[in-house]
Amino acid sequence: MGKQASGTHRSWQTAIGRGRYNFDDFGEDPVFGRWHRGGFRSKTSRIDPYEAVKPLIRHLEIYDRLRQKIERQGFVIEELETLIAVLTREFRLEGYYGKASVALTDPTAVRSALYDIDDTLRLQARELRSGMTGYYLCRVVDIYYADFNSLIVEDLYRSPGYPMPDKRFVRLMQGGRETSFLRLSPYRSQIEKRIEAQQDPEHPWEAEPDQLQYDLGRYVLNPAWHEDQYPGMHAADHFELRKFPQAIELLYMELSGELCELRGQLDPKENDILQSTVSHPFLFGFLKMLEELNGTELNELPKEGLIHYINLQKAFSEFLGIEIPWGRHKTKMSLNTLLLSNFSRLDLVGKALKKSETALEAKRQLEATAQKIMRMATQKG
């Protein structure tokens, strides 16, 4: 469903602080107009981006309803003709520089019209399992640093069935090529609610959801999330492992993060909101610990992290080495073999895991090891 406009979505039209985001702010200068995150806009321009994208969202909803009907019932000539008509029918999008008539069959024109509304908007099309097309409309905030993923801060529309194998990362076209973005949009509504709850009429807090999502991505999740974690995370999801994936993220932060830069980046209010939003106490405990370490202790952390990582890897290998009954004849097979040969249907392996006492005990041991490693990694000295 499309995103509804709300009074809490203040940040889209708010200039981001130049000190934290490296964006210039030309203020109220009558020559330069205003600089918003959406780019240079005339001072006299007034447009609500949430309202401006509604024609596109309505059109996508019509398309997806018809697409799903065809996928369920099969192709009928009349419905196929209707689908083609929906794809080729023009609709109007109004941006800062006027109205544009566009159709889904011309994605370049659609993206250009969206850019005219706000250059943080992205529309991505993907082939679905059925062979038909699904769409994803979102809003992004860029991080202009090498080796950092930019951020998806808000989902505006997502077609049912749109593929996201690893929901932490989404690939979007940027600069003529596909680029991975950190998807922080699932945290947005909670962040908005917690900002509202923190407001004090006598001491107003000028916090914006975009700003907190930027800090969350820049200083917490960018060093903790990596795409090469996907096999382990995918397995953990289907095997109902909770501590193990958290330990992976924590150790990645310890091993690949710029630890000197990470400490002290979140103020207490930000830290409280983000910690209550992202359910990972050890990750924030690690950031807090960094503030208490001297230079020598900080330099020792990657060495300790490598030892923890090796121990976690060993525990996971032992877990994958167990054998469980599989198939009609209940043949004993190692979990590692089942993982590699059934990666696209791990839900079936997960069900078999629940029926094996050996597997359940091995899972408890792996989770206990992960918990112990996280506790050791966040203790000073």
C-alpha positions in Angstrom: 0.0 0.0 0.0 1.1 3.6 -0.6 2.5 5.7 2.2 0.0 8.2 3.7 1.1 11.7 4.4 1.5 12.5 8.1 2.5 15.3 10.3 5.4 13.3 11.6 7.1 13.2 8.1 8.7 16.6 8.7 12.1 15.9 7.4 11.5 15.5 3.7 11.2 19.3 3.2 13.6 20.2 6.0 17.2 21.3 5.2 19.6 18.8 6.7 22.2 20.3 9.0 25.3 21.1 7.0 27.8 20.1 9.7 26.6 16.5 10.0 25.7 15.8 6.3 28.2 17.8 4.3 25.3 19.5 2.4 25.3 23.2 1.8 22.5 25.4 3.1 21.9 28.6 1.2 19.2 29.7 3.7 16.8 32.4 2.6 19.1 34.2 0.1 16.7 35.6 -2.6 19.3 34.9 -5.3 19.9 31.3 -4.4 16.5 30.4 -3.0 16.5 27.4 -0.7 18.6 24.4 -0.7 16.6 21.3 0.3 17.8 17.7 0.2 15.8 17.4 -2.9 18.1 19.8 -4.7 17.9 23.5 -5.7 14.3 24.6 -5.6 12.8 28.0 -6.2 11.9 29.8 -3.0 8.3 30.2 -4.3 7.8 26.5 -5.1 5.4 24.8 -2.8 4.8 21.1 -3.3 3.9 18.2 -1.0 6.0 15.2 -2.3 3.7 12.7 -0.6 0.7 14.1 -2.6 2.8 14.4 -5.8 3.6 10.7 -5.9 0.0 9.5 -5.3 -0.9 9.3 -9.0 2.0 6.9 -9.5 1.1 4.8 -6.4 -2.5 4.6 -7.5 -1.4 3.5 -11.0 0.9 0.8 -9.5 -1.9 -0.5 -7.2 -4.2 -0.9 -10.2 -1.5 -2.7 -12.2 -0.6 -5.0 -9.2 -4.2 -6.0 -8.6 -4.6 -7.0 -12.2 -1.2 -8.7 -12.3 -2.0 -10.8 -9.2 -5.4 -11.8 -10.7 -3.7 -13.0 -13.9 -1.0 -14.8 -11.9 -3.8 -16.7 -9.9 -6.2 -17.4 -12.7 -4.0 -17.5 -15.8 -4.0 -15.4 -18.9 -7.2 -14.4 -20.5 -7.0 -12.3 -23.7 -9.3 -9.6 -22.3 -7.4 -9.2 -19.1 -4.1 -9.2 -21.0 -5.3 -6.4 -23.1 -6.4 -4.5 -20.0 -3.0 -5.1 -18.4 -1.3 -3.7 -21.5 -3.6 -0.7 -21.4 -2.7 0.0 -17.8 1.0 -0.2 -18.6 0.7 2.1 -21.6 -1.8 4.5 -20.2 -0.4 7.9 -19.3 -0.8 9.6 -15.9 0.4 13.0 -14.7 3.0 13.8 -12.1 3.5 17.3 -11.0 6.9 18.4 -9.9 8.6 21.7 -9.2 8.9 22.6 -12.8 5.4 21.7 -14.1 3.4 18.6 -15.0 4.6 15.6 -16.9 2.6 12.9 -18.6 4.3 9.5 -18.2 3.6 5.8 -18.6 5.0 2.7 -16.9 6.3 1.6 -20.3 8.7 4.5 -20.3 10.6 4.1 -17.0 13.1 6.9 -18.0 10.3 9.4 -18.2 8.9 8.2 -14.9 12.2 8.5 -13.1 12.7 12.0 -14.6 9.3 13.1 -13.3 10.1 11.7 -9.9 13.4 13.5 -9.8 11.5 16.7 -10.6 9.4 16.1 -7.5 12.4 15.3 -5.3 15.8 13.7 -6.2 15.7 11.4 -3.2 12.9 9.3 -4.9 13.8 6.0 -6.6 11.6 3.7 -8.6 13.0 0.2 -9.3 11.4 -2.5 -11.4 12.2 -6.2 -11.0 11.1 -9.4 -12.7 9.0 -11.5 -10.4 8.9 -15.3 -10.2 5.9 -15.3 -12.5 7.9 -13.4 -15.2 5.9 -10.3 -14.7 7.1 -7.0 -13.3 7.1 -5.7 -9.8 7.8 -2.2 -8.6 9.5 -0.6 -5.6 9.2 3.1 -4.8 11.3 4.5 -2.0 13.2 7.5 -0.8 16.9 7.5 -0.2 19.6 9.5 1.6 23.1 9.4 0.3 26.2 8.8 2.3 29.1 10.4 0.4 31.9 8.3 1.8 33.9 5.5 0.1 33.0 2.0 1.2 29.7 3.2 2.7 26.2 2.2 1.5 23.7 4.9 1.0 20.3 4.5 2.8 16.7 3.8 2.0 14.9 5.8 4.6 11.3 5.3 3.6 9.2 2.8 1.6 6.5 4.5 -0.4 5.2 1.5 -2.4 6.3 -2.1 -2.8 4.5 -4.5 -5.2 3.4 -7.8 -3.6 6.0 -10.4 -4.2 8.8 -7.8 -5.0 12.0 -9.8 -4.4 14.1 -8.9 -1.4 16.2 -11.9 -0.5 18.1 -10.0 2.2 15.7 -7.4 3.5 18.7 -5.4 4.9 19.9 -4.6 1.4 18.2 -3.5 -1.8 19.9 -2.9 -5.1 18.8 0.3 -6.9 20.0 2.0 -10.1 22.3 4.9 -9.3 24.7 6.6 -11.6 23.9 4.1 -14.4 24.7 1.0 -12.4 23.1 -1.1 -9.7 24.2 -0.1 -6.2 23.4 -1.7 -2.8 21.5 0.4 -0.3 21.0 -0.2 3.4 17.3 -0.6 3.9 16.4 1.3 7.1 12.8 2.1 6.2 11.4 -0.7 8.5 12.7 1.4 11.4 11.1 4.7 10.3 7.7 4.5 11.9 9.2 3.5 15.3 11.7 6.3 15.1 9.0 8.8 14.3 6.9 7.7 17.3 9.8 7.8 19.7 10.8 11.3 18.5 7.2 12.5 19.3 7.3 10.8 22.7 10.6 12.6 23.5 9.3 16.1 22.8 9.2 18.5 25.7 7.2 21.7 25.0 9.6 23.7 27.2 12.7 22.2 25.6 11.8 21.3 22.0 14.1 18.8 20.3 14.8 19.6 16.7 15.2 16.0 15.7 14.2 14.6 12.3 13.6 11.0 11.3 16.0 11.3 8.3 18.7 12.6 10.6 18.4 9.7 13.1 18.2 7.2 10.2 21.3 8.7 8.7 23.2 8.4 12.0 21.9 4.8 12.5 23.1 3.9 9.0 26.4 5.8 9.1 27.6 5.0 12.6 25.8 1.7 13.6 24.6 -0.5 10.7 27.1 0.3 7.9 30.0 -1.2 9.8 27.7 -4.1 11.1 25.8 -5.1 8.0 27.6 -6.7 5.0 26.1 -8.5 2.0 28.5 -11.5 2.4 26.6 -12.3 5.7 23.6 -13.3 3.7 24.1 -17.1 3.7 24.5 -17.2 7.4 21.7 -14.8 8.0 19.4 -16.7 5.7 20.1 -19.9 7.5 19.7 -18.3 10.9 16.3 -17.0 9.9 14.9 -20.4 8.9 16.6 -22.2 11.7 15.2 -19.7 14.3 18.6 -18.6 15.5 18.5 -15.3 17.3 21.8 -14.7 19.0 24.0 -16.1 16.2 23.1 -13.4 13.6 23.5 -10.7 16.3 27.0 -12.0 17.1 27.9 -11.8 13.4 26.9 -8.2 13.2 28.7 -7.3 16.3 32.0 -8.9 15.3 31.8 -7.3 11.8 31.5 -3.9 13.5 34.5 -4.8 15.7 36.6 -6.0 12.8 35.7 -3.7 9.9 34.5 -0.5 11.6 36.6 2.6 12.1 36.5 2.3 15.8 38.0 5.8 16.6 35.4 7.4 14.4 32.5 5.4 15.8 32.8 6.4 19.5 30.9 9.3 20.7 28.9 9.9 17.5 25.5 9.4 19.0 24.2 11.8 21.6 22.3 10.3 24.6 18.8 11.0 23.2 19.7 9.6 19.8 21.2 6.5 21.4 18.1 5.9 23.5 15.8 6.1 20.5 17.9 4.0 18.2 18.6 1.4 20.9 14.9 1.0 21.6 14.2 0.8 17.8 16.9 -1.6 16.8 16.7 -4.6 19.1 20.4 -5.3 19.4 21.6 -4.3 22.9 25.1 -5.7 22.5 25.7 -3.5 19.4 25.0 -0.3 21.3 26.8 -1.7 24.3 29.9 -2.0 22.2 29.6 1.6 21.0 29.2 2.7 24.6 32.3 0.7 25.6 34.4 2.4 22.9 34.0 5.8 24.6 35.7 4.4 27.7 38.8 2.9 26.0 42.2 4.5 25.6 44.2 4.3 22.3 46.0 1.1 23.3 42.9 -0.7 24.3 41.2 0.4 21.1 44.0 -1.0 19.0 43.7 -4.4 20.7 40.0 -4.8 19.8 40.4 -6.1 16.3 42.8 -8.8 17.5 40.3 -9.8 20.1 37.5 -9.6 17.6 39.3 -12.0 15.2 39.6 -14.6 18.0 35.9 -14.2 18.8 35.1 -14.6 15.1 37.2 -17.8 14.7 35.4 -19.2 17.8 32.0 -18.3 16.4 32.9 -19.8 13.0 34.0 -23.0 14.7 30.8 -23.2 16.6 28.7 -22.7 13.5 30.8 -25.4 11.6 30.1 -27.9 14.4 26.4 -27.0 14.2 26.4 -27.6 10.5 28.2 -30.9 11.0 25.2 -32.6 12.8 23.1 -35.1 11.0 19.3 -35.1 10.8 16.8 -37.5 9.2 15.8 -36.2 5.7 13.4 -37.2 3.0 10.9 -40.0 2.7 13.3 -42.6 3.9 14.6 -40.5 6.8 18.2 -40.8 5.6 20.7 -39.3 7.9 22.3 -36.2 6.2 24.6 -33.5 7.5 23.0 -30.1 8.0 25.8 -28.6 5.9 24.8 -30.8 2.9 21.1 -29.9 3.3 22.0 -26.2 3.6 23.9 -26.2 0.3 21.5 -28.3 -1.7 18.3 -26.7 -0.4 19.3 -23.1 -0.1 16.2 -21.8 -1.9 13.8 -23.9 0.3 15.4 -23.7 3.7 11.9 -23.6 5.3 11.7 -27.4 4.7 15.1 -27.9 6.3 14.0 -25.7 9.3 10.9 -27.9 9.8 13.1 -31.0 9.8 15.4 -29.4 12.3 12.5 -28.9 14.8 11.9 -32.6 14.8 15.4 -33.6 15.7 16.5 -33.6 19.4 20.1 -33.7 18.2 19.6 -30.5 16.2 17.7 -28.7 18.9 20.6 -29.4 21.4 23.2 -28.3 18.8 21.1 -25.1 18.3 21.1 -24.3 22.0 24.9 -24.8 22.2 25.4 -22.5 19.2 23.2 -19.8 20.7 24.9 -20.1 24.0 28.3 -19.6 22.3 27.1 -16.6 20.4 25.7 -15.1 23.7 29.0 -15.7 25.5 31.0 -14.1 22.6 28.9 -11.0 22.5 29.2 -10.6 26.3 33.0 -10.9 26.1 33.2 -8.5 23.2 31.4 -5.8 25.1 33.3 -6.1 28.3 36.2 -3.8 29.0 39.5 -5.4 29.8 
